[in-house]
Amino acid sequence: MTTPADDPAAASPKRPVAKILPSDEYSQYLLTSQAEMFAICRGLAEHVSQVSMIFNEGQDMVLTSLVSWGSDGLVFDLGATAEMNRKALQAEKLFCTAQLDRVEIQFILRGVDQVEFNGRAAFHASLPDSILRLQRRECFRLGTPIANPVICRFRVPGAAGESSMLRVHVVDISLGGVSLAGLPIDLPLESDMTFQDCSIDLPDGGPIVATLRPCWQNETVSRSGIRAKRAGFAFVDLPRVKTTVIQRYIIKIERERKARELG
């Protein structure tokens, strides 16, 4: 049993985009024993990791957190809106994704029920058959330093055909892509879209000019109530020389972090 999150997670936009990895292709990363799955559950709960429950063939999503686990199943916070909670309760299958220590976590729930947990309503689900823990070198994601932020600039089309330049914060970066925060809430993002000539300013590495393709998106709300988007983007045909620059940056930042930890 773990301590529940203090606040329920926020709800998602109407049409979230999520990248669900095929379990057959990544079968070597599947965890099937209760001990292994409970270790993942413990980490998700202790870190209050955001869990995206995606259902209705990817059309709907609820953002939540895992608050308890055991042989009798999993317990999650409800989402922020009654409508999305109702839809989740009606769904026969929910694809769940999360990040734990920059490692991709995915599992499938065969439906959820509403229960009372510690005096408040919550979702309950049976244990999944397996949990995918994808820890591969190319998927390692580096959280960028707050003190020396990484900025991404790219153009987005406007309603009247004009374009505007966005300047947003890179939350994390890997050899496969980036996560961007502070995107306009009304910015359309679909998995078949691409953004050309995006410039990512890496300290000591120069700008990385790349084509980005959206993979997933979440809605965020700041403490002052400002709504925005956070989204993950994959690099499209990134040249090897640019991949090398990103790898050098990741190694440099990790070395600096380890040096600080060692004093």
C-alpha positions as CSV (number, residue, x, y, z in Angstrom):
1,M,0.0,0.0,0.0
2,T,1.3,3.5,-0.9
3,T,0.4,7.1,0.0
4,P,-2.0,8.4,-2.6
5,A,-1.3,11.5,-4.6
6,D,-2.4,14.8,-3.0
7,D,-4.2,16.0,-6.1
8,P,-6.1,14.1,-8.9
9,A,-4.4,14.3,-12.3
10,A,-5.6,16.6,-14.9
11,A,-7.8,15.6,-17.9
12,S,-6.5,15.4,-21.4
13,P,-7.5,17.1,-24.7
14,K,-10.2,15.5,-26.8
15,R,-7.9,13.9,-29.4
16,P,-4.6,12.8,-27.7
17,V,-1.8,11.3,-29.8
18,A,0.1,8.4,-28.1
19,K,2.7,6.1,-29.3
20,I,1.9,2.5,-28.2
21,L,4.8,0.2,-28.7
22,P,4.0,-3.3,-30.2
23,S,4.5,-5.9,-27.5
24,D,5.6,-8.6,-30.0
25,E,8.4,-6.4,-31.3
26,Y,9.6,-5.6,-27.8
27,S,8.8,-8.9,-26.0
28,Q,12.3,-9.0,-24.4
29,Y,11.3,-6.0,-22.4
30,L,8.1,-7.4,-21.1
31,L,7.8,-8.1,-17.3
32,T,5.4,-10.8,-16.4
33,S,6.1,-11.8,-12.8
34,Q,4.3,-10.1,-10.0
35,A,7.5,-9.2,-8.2
36,E,8.8,-7.4,-11.3
37,M,5.5,-5.7,-12.0
38,F,5.2,-4.6,-8.3
39,A,8.6,-3.1,-8.5
40,I,7.5,-0.9,-11.4
41,C,4.2,-0.1,-9.5
42,R,6.2,1.0,-6.4
43,G,8.3,3.3,-8.5
44,L,5.3,4.9,-10.3
45,A,3.5,5.5,-7.0
46,E,6.5,6.8,-5.0
47,H,7.4,9.2,-7.8
48,V,3.7,10.2,-8.3
49,S,4.4,9.5,-12.0
50,Q,1.7,10.7,-14.5
51,V,-0.1,7.8,-16.1
52,S,-1.9,8.4,-19.4
53,M,-5.0,6.1,-19.8
54,I,-5.8,6.0,-23.5
55,F,-9.0,4.4,-24.8
56,N,-11.7,4.5,-27.4
57,E,-9.1,3.8,-30.1
58,G,-6.9,6.7,-29.0
59,Q,-9.7,9.3,-29.1
60,D,-9.9,9.8,-25.4
61,M,-7.4,10.0,-22.5
62,V,-7.4,10.5,-18.8
63,L,-4.3,11.6,-16.9
64,T,-4.0,9.9,-13.5
65,S,-1.6,8.5,-10.9
66,L,-1.2,5.1,-9.4
67,V,-1.9,5.2,-5.7
68,S,-2.0,1.5,-4.6
69,W,-1.1,-1.9,-5.9
70,G,-1.4,-5.5,-4.8
71,S,-2.5,-9.0,-5.8
72,D,-6.1,-7.7,-5.8
73,G,-5.3,-5.1,-8.5
74,L,-4.3,-1.5,-9.0
75,V,-5.9,1.7,-7.8
76,F,-5.6,5.0,-9.6
77,D,-6.8,8.6,-9.0
78,L,-9.8,9.6,-11.0
79,G,-9.3,12.2,-13.7
80,A,-10.3,15.8,-13.4
81,T,-13.6,15.6,-15.4
82,A,-16.6,13.5,-14.8
83,E,-17.2,13.0,-18.5
84,M,-13.8,11.5,-19.2
85,N,-14.0,9.4,-16.0
86,R,-17.4,8.0,-17.2
87,K,-16.0,7.2,-20.6
88,A,-13.0,5.4,-19.0
89,L,-15.4,3.3,-16.9
90,Q,-17.2,2.2,-20.1
91,A,-14.0,1.3,-22.0
92,E,-13.1,-2.4,-22.3
93,K,-9.4,-1.8,-22.9
94,L,-7.2,1.1,-21.7
95,F,-3.6,1.5,-22.9
96,C,-1.5,3.1,-20.1
97,T,1.8,4.9,-20.6
98,A,4.1,6.6,-18.1
99,Q,7.8,7.6,-17.6
100,L,9.8,6.3,-14.7
101,D,13.4,7.5,-14.4
102,R,13.3,8.4,-18.1
103,V,12.3,4.9,-19.0
104,E,9.1,4.2,-21.0
105,I,6.5,2.2,-19.2
106,Q,3.4,0.7,-20.9
107,F,0.7,-1.8,-19.9
108,I,-2.9,-2.6,-20.8
109,L,-5.9,-2.7,-18.4
110,R,-8.9,-4.8,-19.2
111,G,-11.4,-2.2,-17.9
112,V,-11.6,-0.2,-14.7
113,D,-14.3,0.1,-12.0
114,Q,-15.0,2.9,-9.6
115,V,-14.3,2.2,-5.9
116,E,-13.7,4.2,-2.7
117,F,-10.1,4.4,-1.6
118,N,-9.0,6.2,1.5
119,G,-12.4,8.1,1.6
120,R,-12.5,9.2,-2.0
121,A,-13.5,7.8,-5.4
122,A,-10.9,6.1,-7.4
123,F,-10.3,3.7,-10.4
124,H,-9.7,0.0,-9.7
125,A,-8.3,-2.4,-12.3
126,S,-7.1,-6.0,-12.3
127,L,-3.4,-6.6,-12.6
128,P,-2.2,-6.4,-16.2
129,D,-0.8,-9.5,-17.8
130,S,2.5,-7.8,-18.3
131,I,4.3,-4.5,-18.1
132,L,6.6,-3.2,-20.9
133,R,9.7,-1.5,-19.5
134,L,11.6,-0.2,-22.5
135,Q,15.1,0.7,-21.4
136,R,17.3,0.9,-24.5
137,R,20.2,3.1,-25.2
138,E,18.5,5.0,-28.0
139,C,15.5,5.6,-25.8
140,F,17.4,7.1,-22.9
141,R,16.0,10.6,-22.2
142,L,18.0,13.3,-20.6
143,G,16.1,15.8,-18.5
144,T,17.6,19.2,-19.5
145,P,19.1,21.4,-16.8
146,I,16.8,24.1,-15.4
147,A,19.7,26.5,-14.8
148,N,20.8,26.3,-18.4
149,P,17.6,25.6,-20.4
150,V,17.5,24.2,-23.9
151,I,15.3,26.1,-26.3
152,C,13.6,24.9,-29.5
153,R,12.4,27.3,-32.2
154,F,10.0,26.2,-35.0
155,R,7.4,27.7,-37.3
156,V,3.7,26.8,-37.1
157,P,1.0,27.6,-39.6
158,G,-1.7,30.1,-38.8
159,A,-5.4,30.0,-39.6
160,A,-5.0,32.6,-42.5
161,G,-2.0,30.9,-44.1
162,E,0.6,32.9,-42.3
163,S,3.2,31.4,-40.0
164,S,4.6,32.3,-36.6
165,M,7.8,31.4,-34.7
166,L,7.4,29.5,-31.5
167,R,10.1,29.5,-28.8
168,V,9.6,26.7,-26.3
169,H,11.5,24.8,-23.6
170,V,13.0,21.4,-24.3
171,V,12.1,19.3,-21.2
172,D,14.1,16.2,-22.2
173,I,16.0,15.0,-25.2
174,S,17.2,11.6,-26.5
175,L,18.7,10.3,-29.8
176,G,15.1,9.6,-30.9
177,G,13.4,12.9,-30.1
178,V,12.5,15.6,-27.6
179,S,9.7,16.6,-25.3
180,L,8.6,20.3,-25.5
181,A,6.7,22.3,-22.9
182,G,4.7,25.5,-23.1
183,L,3.1,24.8,-26.5
184,P,-0.1,26.8,-27.3
185,I,-3.2,24.9,-26.1
186,D,-4.8,25.4,-29.6
187,L,-1.8,24.1,-31.6
188,P,-3.0,21.2,-33.7
189,L,-0.7,18.1,-33.3
190,E,-1.4,14.9,-35.2
191,S,0.8,11.9,-35.7
192,D,0.9,12.4,-39.5
193,M,2.2,16.0,-39.2
194,T,5.8,17.1,-39.5
195,F,7.5,20.4,-38.6
196,Q,10.4,21.3,-40.8
197,D,13.6,23.2,-39.9
198,C,13.2,23.1,-36.1
199,S,16.2,24.6,-34.4
200,I,17.3,23.2,-31.0
201,D,20.0,25.2,-29.3
202,L,22.3,22.9,-27.4
203,P,24.8,24.6,-25.1
204,D,28.4,24.1,-26.5
205,G,26.9,22.1,-29.3
206,G,25.4,24.6,-31.6
207,P,21.9,24.5,-33.1
208,I,20.4,21.2,-34.2
209,V,18.2,21.7,-37.2
210,A,15.7,18.8,-37.5
211,T,12.3,17.7,-38.7
212,L,10.0,16.8,-35.9
213,R,6.9,14.6,-35.9
214,P,4.4,14.6,-33.0
215,C,4.1,11.3,-31.0
216,W,2.1,12.2,-28.0
217,Q,0.6,15.3,-26.2
218,N,-0.8,16.2,-22.8
219,E,-2.6,19.2,-21.5
220,T,-0.9,21.0,-18.6
221,V,-2.2,23.7,-16.2
222,S,0.2,26.0,-14.4
223,R,-0.3,27.1,-10.8
224,S,-1.7,30.4,-12.1
225,G,-4.3,28.4,-14.1
226,I,-2.7,28.9,-17.6
227,R,-3.4,26.0,-19.9
228,A,-0.8,24.8,-22.3
229,K,0.4,21.6,-24.1
230,R,3.4,19.4,-23.5
231,A,4.2,17.1,-26.3
232,G,6.8,14.5,-27.5
233,F,8.3,14.7,-30.9
234,A,10.4,12.2,-32.9
235,F,13.3,13.2,-35.0
236,V,12.7,12.4,-38.7
237,D,15.8,11.3,-40.7
238,L,18.2,13.1,-38.4
239,P,21.7,13.0,-39.9
240,R,24.3,11.0,-38.1
241,V,26.5,14.1,-37.4
242,K,23.6,15.7,-35.5
243,T,23.0,12.5,-33.6
244,T,26.6,12.6,-32.5
245,V,26.2,16.1,-31.2
246,I,23.2,15.1,-29.1
247,Q,25.0,12.1,-27.7
248,R,27.9,14.3,-26.7
249,Y,25.6,16.7,-25.0
250,I,23.8,13.9,-23.1
251,I,27.2,12.5,-21.9
252,K,28.4,15.9,-20.8
253,I,25.3,16.7,-18.8
254,E,25.3,13.3,-17.1
255,R,29.0,13.6,-16.2
256,E,28.3,17.0,-14.6
257,R,25.4,15.7,-12.6
258,K,27.4,12.7,-11.3
259,A,30.3,15.1,-10.4
260,R,27.8,17.2,-8.4
261,E,26.4,14.2,-6.6
262,L,29.9,13.0,-5.6
263,G,30.7,16.5,-4.3
